[in-house]
Structure formats: structure tokens, C-alpha cells
Amino acid sequence: MTRVSLGDVRAAAERLEGVAHRTPVVRSRMLDERVGASVFLKAENLQRIGAFKFRGAYNAISRLSEEQLAKGVVAFSSGNHAQAVALSAQLLGSSAVILMPEDTPAAKVDAVRGYGGEVIGYDRYTGDREALGRQLAEERGLVLIPPYEHPHVIAGQGTAALELFDEVGELDAIVVPVGGGGLIAGSSIVAKGLYPGVRVIGVEPAEGDDTKRSLAAGERVRIPVPRTIADGQAAETPGELTFSINKDLVDEIVLVSDDELRDALRFGVDRLKLVAEPSGVSGLAALLAGRLDPAPARIGVIISGGNVGAARLAELLTT
């Protein structure tokens, strides 16, 4: 199986230089006091398309041949990867077809179309998005760009952690949201490659604990489609490639409830002045809920995305 190295992440960083935003690292004295640690928040909600996914999509699509770019790409996604692929294809002179669940928040669908992507809907609870994606790729001669199960995507996602460590130096732990496992795979490659002693801690919604179960079992476990407000983390099973990395490098997975995600959203708006989506704040939610007990002295947290409409955010904050 193809592995991803720290060198691959560094190469991705070179491709992304001047294209992806170098997002800020946010500090909060109040957060430090509440957690009892020095916390460094990597604000990928301020990345292009509002999420870290741009990094992986651009890195993968930028490596295609002129012939492949001319034919176009296809992706399946609940939203952030969809926007990332649509924008990356547009920037690279290609076109994108995106399979999106019919219950995807309207703000994400509108954004994909705004980037020139063609949107095809499917039922996430009955449809097989991977099979549908492969079928579309074959029928139209498109290149499939999966959301995490691709070495160039994983390498691109890892550049967020690379920037974080470059700015703040060695950490005792890095806390990363987990969906399909691409972001934490890339982050763990960077973390362990730079500082072997750093703890890599993933966070999943309590209703979507497929990676936690899989790591405990030593093999990929499939669960029913999660029903959680963290739609970006609603994975049924870890990716084969991502799990092969994470089982070796990830130290722990902790879980957070939907109510704890709401608390983190409120803290983000009220105290940090950061707008994020539920999946984006799962790492922050774990800190605020005391899941890291005792808390390491220096903690990096990736705020993975901020794609939430005003109406949806108001609904989440008042529920």
C-alpha cells in the first residue's frame, strides 16, 4: 500500500505556496486558563473555501496531466471537499462534477456551484457514494479525487500541521478532528516525523466513533451512518489507506457529544471571535469538555472548517 512521508508533505507545501492561505494560529488567555495548558489553535476555518480540504484537493489535482485536466475531475463529499475540488479545478483550468448528499447544508451546495462545480445529489443513508463516484468517473472519463483515500490528498492535508509546528515549535500533543482520517493521517506523519514524542489525539463525534472502534479492534470497523450535527465527520468506516497510517501513529481517539460541540461553537463565537462548523470545533470541544485529562502543557488544535450558514449557526447556538 502507498505510504505518505514527511517529504511528501513538504513537497505538497511547495505546491501550495502562494495558493493556499497560511492560516493564523490563534491564542486565548481565557482558553489557556480554562484548560490549564498553552493552547495553539490552527484556524483552518479561514482557509480558502473555509476548510483544510483545499490543501489536499489542490495538491492532488495540480499533479494531473494536461489531458486529465482537460477531461475533468469528480468527487464525492458532504461539502468541504466538494468546494475544495471545485475551486481547485477552476484554478487549474479544469472542471468538476461533485456528488453531494441531498441533506447537505445549502450554504455548501451554493458554494460548490459558485466555484463552477456541477452538483449531483444522492441519499447518504441509502446510496453508496464511492460506487456512484466510480461509475461517474468511468462514464464520463473523469479522474476521481476522493476526500481522504489518496496519498496526495493526505500529504496536502498534512501541510496544516506542518505550518503549525513551524510557527509554534514542539508541542506535547496535537488534537485533530477525525472523519475519514485524512487530516489526522497527514498531521500524524508530520507530528511524529518532527517530534516522535508528541501525542496525536483524534476527536470523533460520539455517534460516529468508527475510527475509535477500528483502532481498538485492530482492523477497520463499519458503523451505521452517523446522525450527528458534525456532518463533516459522519463517516461509516475509516479509509483503508488512512487507517493503515493512523493505526501506527495515532495515540488516542476521544469522543464528544453534540451538546459539547454546541458549547464549543458558542465559545468560538463569544470568546475567540471565530465562526466554525460543528466538525471544525471537535478538537476545541474535547479540550473544553476535559477529555484530555490531565491536559498536556502545550497543545495544538486544528480548527478544521468554518462552512456554516448564518441561519444554521443561529439554530445550533440556540438549541
C-alpha positions as CSV (number, residue, x, y, z in Angstrom):
1,M,0.0,0.0,0.0
2,T,1.2,3.5,-0.9
3,R,2.7,5.3,2.1
4,V,3.0,9.0,2.7
5,S,6.2,10.5,4.1
6,L,7.1,13.8,5.7
7,G,8.9,14.6,2.4
8,D,5.6,14.2,0.6
9,V,4.0,16.7,2.9
10,R,6.9,19.1,2.4
11,A,6.5,18.7,-1.4
12,A,2.8,19.5,-1.1
13,A,3.7,22.6,0.9
14,E,5.8,23.8,-2.0
15,R,2.9,23.3,-4.4
16,L,0.6,25.2,-2.1
17,E,2.9,28.1,-1.5
18,G,1.2,31.3,-2.7
19,V,-2.1,29.4,-3.4
20,A,-3.3,28.2,-0.1
21,H,-3.6,30.6,2.8
22,R,-1.1,30.3,5.6
23,T,-3.8,30.4,8.3
24,P,-3.2,32.1,11.6
25,V,-2.5,30.4,14.9
26,V,-5.0,31.8,17.5
27,R,-4.3,32.2,21.2
28,S,-6.7,32.9,24.1
29,R,-5.7,33.6,27.7
30,M,-9.2,32.5,28.8
31,L,-8.9,29.2,27.0
32,D,-5.5,28.6,28.4
33,E,-6.8,29.2,32.0
34,R,-9.8,27.0,31.5
35,V,-7.9,24.1,30.0
36,G,-4.8,24.5,32.2
37,A,-2.4,24.5,29.3
38,S,-1.0,26.6,26.5
39,V,-3.3,26.1,23.5
40,F,-2.5,26.9,19.9
41,L,-5.5,26.9,17.5
42,K,-4.7,26.5,13.8
43,A,-7.6,28.4,12.2
44,E,-8.3,26.4,9.0
45,N,-11.8,27.8,9.1
46,L,-10.0,30.8,7.5
47,Q,-8.5,28.7,4.7
48,R,-9.7,29.1,1.1
49,I,-13.2,27.5,0.8
50,G,-13.4,27.7,4.6
51,A,-11.6,24.4,5.4
52,F,-8.4,22.5,5.3
53,K,-9.7,20.4,2.5
54,F,-8.4,22.9,-0.1
55,R,-4.9,21.8,0.7
56,G,-5.4,18.2,-0.3
57,A,-7.6,18.8,-3.3
58,Y,-5.3,21.3,-4.8
59,N,-2.2,19.2,-4.2
60,A,-3.8,16.2,-5.9
61,I,-5.4,18.0,-8.9
62,S,-2.3,20.0,-9.5
63,R,-0.4,16.8,-10.2
64,L,-2.7,15.6,-13.0
65,S,-1.6,15.7,-16.7
66,E,-2.9,18.3,-19.1
67,E,-5.0,15.6,-20.7
68,Q,-6.6,14.6,-17.4
69,L,-7.2,18.2,-16.5
70,A,-9.0,18.7,-19.9
71,K,-11.4,15.8,-19.1
72,G,-12.2,17.0,-15.6
73,V,-12.5,15.5,-12.2
74,V,-15.2,14.0,-10.0
75,A,-15.5,13.9,-6.2
76,F,-18.0,12.9,-3.5
77,S,-18.3,15.0,-0.4
78,S,-20.7,16.3,2.3
79,G,-19.4,19.8,1.4
80,N,-15.9,20.9,2.2
81,H,-14.0,18.5,-0.1
82,A,-16.7,19.3,-2.7
83,Q,-15.9,23.0,-2.5
84,A,-12.1,22.3,-2.4
85,V,-12.2,20.2,-5.6
86,A,-14.5,22.7,-7.4
87,L,-12.2,25.6,-6.6
88,S,-9.0,23.7,-7.3
89,A,-10.3,22.5,-10.7
90,Q,-11.3,26.1,-11.6
91,L,-7.9,27.5,-10.6
92,L,-6.2,24.8,-12.6
93,G,-8.3,25.2,-15.7
94,S,-10.3,22.0,-15.3
95,S,-13.9,21.2,-14.4
96,A,-15.5,19.3,-11.6
97,V,-18.6,17.1,-11.0
98,I,-19.5,16.7,-7.3
99,L,-21.7,14.0,-5.7
100,M,-23.3,15.6,-2.6
101,P,-25.8,14.2,-0.1
102,E,-29.2,15.6,-0.6
103,D,-29.3,16.8,3.1
104,T,-26.0,18.8,2.7
105,P,-26.4,22.3,4.2
106,A,-27.5,24.7,1.4
107,A,-24.5,27.1,2.0
108,K,-22.1,24.3,1.0
109,V,-24.1,23.4,-2.1
110,D,-24.3,27.0,-3.2
111,A,-20.6,27.4,-2.7
112,V,-19.8,24.5,-4.9
113,R,-21.9,25.8,-7.7
114,G,-20.4,29.2,-7.1
115,Y,-17.0,27.7,-7.9
116,G,-18.3,26.3,-11.1
117,G,-18.9,22.7,-9.9
118,E,-21.7,20.5,-11.3
119,V,-23.7,19.1,-8.3
120,I,-25.4,15.7,-8.4
121,G,-27.4,14.7,-5.3
122,Y,-27.7,11.3,-3.6
123,D,-29.2,9.9,-0.4
124,R,-26.4,9.4,2.1
125,Y,-28.4,6.8,4.0
126,T,-29.1,4.5,1.1
127,G,-26.6,5.4,-1.6
128,D,-23.0,4.2,-2.0
129,R,-21.1,7.4,-2.8
130,E,-17.9,5.6,-3.7
131,A,-19.7,3.3,-6.2
132,L,-21.5,6.3,-7.6
133,G,-18.3,8.2,-7.9
134,R,-16.5,5.4,-9.7
135,Q,-19.5,5.0,-12.1
136,L,-19.4,8.7,-13.0
137,A,-15.7,8.6,-13.5
138,E,-16.0,5.7,-15.9
139,E,-19.0,7.0,-17.8
140,R,-17.5,10.5,-18.3
141,G,-13.8,9.8,-18.4
142,L,-13.2,11.8,-15.3
143,V,-10.4,11.5,-12.6
144,L,-11.8,10.6,-9.2
145,I,-10.4,12.7,-6.4
146,P,-11.5,11.1,-3.1
147,P,-11.8,13.2,0.1
148,Y,-9.1,11.3,2.0
149,E,-8.2,8.0,0.5
150,H,-5.4,9.3,-1.7
151,P,-1.7,9.8,-0.9
152,H,-1.6,13.3,-2.5
153,V,-4.7,14.4,-0.6
154,I,-3.3,13.2,2.7
155,A,0.1,14.9,2.0
156,G,-1.8,18.1,1.3
157,Q,-3.9,17.9,4.4
158,G,-0.7,17.4,6.4
159,T,0.6,20.9,5.5
160,A,-1.7,22.5,8.1
161,A,0.1,20.7,10.9
162,L,3.5,21.4,9.2
163,E,2.7,25.2,9.3
164,L,1.5,24.9,12.9
165,F,4.7,23.2,14.1
166,D,6.8,25.6,12.0
167,E,5.2,28.6,13.8
168,V,5.0,27.3,17.4
169,G,7.7,24.7,17.7
170,E,7.4,21.4,19.6
171,L,4.1,20.5,21.2
172,D,3.2,17.9,23.8
173,A,0.0,17.0,21.9
174,I,-1.8,17.8,18.7
175,V,-5.6,17.4,18.7
176,V,-7.2,16.8,15.3
177,P,-10.8,16.2,14.1
178,V,-11.4,12.8,12.6
179,G,-13.8,11.9,9.8
180,G,-12.4,9.7,7.1
181,G,-9.0,10.1,8.7
182,G,-7.1,12.1,6.1
183,L,-6.4,15.2,8.2
184,I,-5.2,13.2,11.2
185,A,-3.1,10.9,8.9
186,G,-1.3,13.8,7.4
187,S,-1.0,15.5,10.8
188,S,0.4,12.4,12.5
189,I,3.0,11.9,9.7
190,V,4.2,15.5,10.4
191,A,4.0,15.3,14.2
192,K,5.8,12.0,14.6
193,G,8.3,12.9,11.8
194,L,9.3,16.1,13.5
195,Y,8.8,15.2,17.2
196,P,8.4,11.5,17.8
197,G,7.3,12.1,21.4
198,V,4.3,14.3,20.6
199,R,0.9,12.7,21.3
200,V,-1.5,12.6,18.4
201,I,-5.1,12.7,19.6
202,G,-8.1,12.4,17.3
203,V,-11.6,13.5,18.1
204,E,-14.8,12.0,16.8
205,P,-18.5,12.7,17.5
206,A,-19.9,10.2,19.9
207,E,-22.3,8.9,17.3
208,G,-19.6,8.5,14.7
209,D,-16.8,6.5,16.5
210,D,-15.8,4.3,13.6
211,T,-12.1,5.2,13.9
212,K,-12.0,4.7,17.7
213,R,-13.7,1.3,17.3
214,S,-11.4,0.4,14.5
215,L,-8.2,1.2,16.4
216,A,-9.4,-0.8,19.4
217,A,-10.2,-3.8,17.1
218,G,-7.0,-3.5,15.1
219,E,-9.0,-3.5,11.9
220,R,-11.5,-1.3,10.0
221,V,-14.9,-1.4,11.6
222,R,-18.1,-0.2,9.8
223,I,-20.9,1.5,11.8
224,P,-24.3,2.8,10.7
225,V,-24.3,6.2,9.0
226,P,-23.8,8.6,12.0
227,R,-26.6,11.0,12.8
228,T,-24.7,14.0,14.3
229,I,-24.6,17.7,13.8
230,A,-20.9,17.2,12.8
231,D,-21.9,16.3,9.2
232,G,-18.2,16.6,8.1
233,Q,-17.3,13.7,10.4
234,A,-20.2,11.4,9.5
235,A,-18.0,8.5,8.2
236,E,-19.1,4.9,8.4
237,T,-15.7,3.4,8.3
238,P,-12.1,4.7,8.1
239,G,-10.4,4.7,4.8
240,E,-8.1,1.8,4.0
241,L,-5.0,4.0,3.4
242,T,-5.8,6.4,6.2
243,F,-6.3,3.6,8.7
244,S,-3.0,2.0,7.7
245,I,-1.3,5.2,8.8
246,N,-3.4,6.1,11.8
247,K,-3.2,2.6,13.4
248,D,0.6,3.1,13.7
249,L,0.8,6.8,14.5
250,V,-2.3,8.0,16.3
251,D,-2.1,7.6,20.1
252,E,-5.7,8.1,21.2
253,I,-9.2,8.9,20.0
254,V,-11.6,10.7,22.3
255,L,-15.3,11.4,21.7
256,V,-17.5,14.5,22.1
257,S,-21.3,14.8,22.2
258,D,-23.4,17.1,20.0
259,D,-24.1,19.3,23.1
260,E,-20.4,19.6,23.7
261,L,-19.9,20.6,20.0
262,R,-22.5,23.3,20.5
263,D,-20.7,24.5,23.6
264,A,-17.5,24.8,21.6
265,L,-19.3,26.7,18.8
266,R,-20.5,29.2,21.4
267,F,-17.1,29.5,22.9
268,G,-15.6,30.1,19.5
269,V,-18.1,32.9,18.7
270,D,-18.2,34.5,22.2
271,R,-14.6,34.3,23.3
272,L,-12.4,33.6,20.2
273,K,-14.4,35.5,17.6
274,L,-14.1,32.5,15.3
275,V,-17.0,31.2,13.2
276,A,-16.7,27.4,12.7
277,E,-18.9,24.5,11.8
278,P,-19.5,21.7,14.3
279,S,-16.9,19.3,12.8
280,G,-14.4,22.2,12.9
281,V,-14.6,22.6,16.6
282,S,-14.5,19.0,17.7
283,G,-10.9,19.4,18.9
284,L,-11.8,22.5,20.9
285,A,-14.9,20.7,22.3
286,A,-12.6,17.9,23.6
287,L,-10.5,20.4,25.4
288,L,-13.4,22.3,26.9
289,A,-15.1,19.0,28.0
290,G,-12.0,17.9,29.8
291,R,-11.4,14.9,27.5
292,L,-7.6,15.4,27.8
293,D,-7.1,14.7,31.5
294,P,-4.6,15.7,32.6
295,A,-4.1,18.3,29.8
296,P,-0.6,18.3,28.2
297,A,1.4,21.6,28.8
298,R,1.4,22.7,25.1
299,I,-1.4,21.6,22.9
300,G,-2.0,22.3,19.2
301,V,-5.6,22.1,17.9
302,I,-6.7,22.2,14.3
303,I,-10.0,24.1,13.8
304,S,-10.7,22.3,10.6
305,G,-13.5,24.2,8.9
306,G,-16.0,27.1,9.1
307,N,-18.6,26.4,6.5
308,V,-21.8,27.0,8.3
309,G,-24.5,29.4,7.1
310,A,-25.8,32.2,9.4
311,A,-29.2,30.6,9.8
312,R,-27.8,27.2,10.6
313,L,-25.2,28.6,13.1
314,A,-28.0,30.6,14.9
315,E,-30.1,27.4,15.1
316,L,-27.1,25.4,16.6
317,L,-26.3,28.1,19.1
318,T,-29.9,28.4,20.4
319,T,-30.8,24.7,20.5
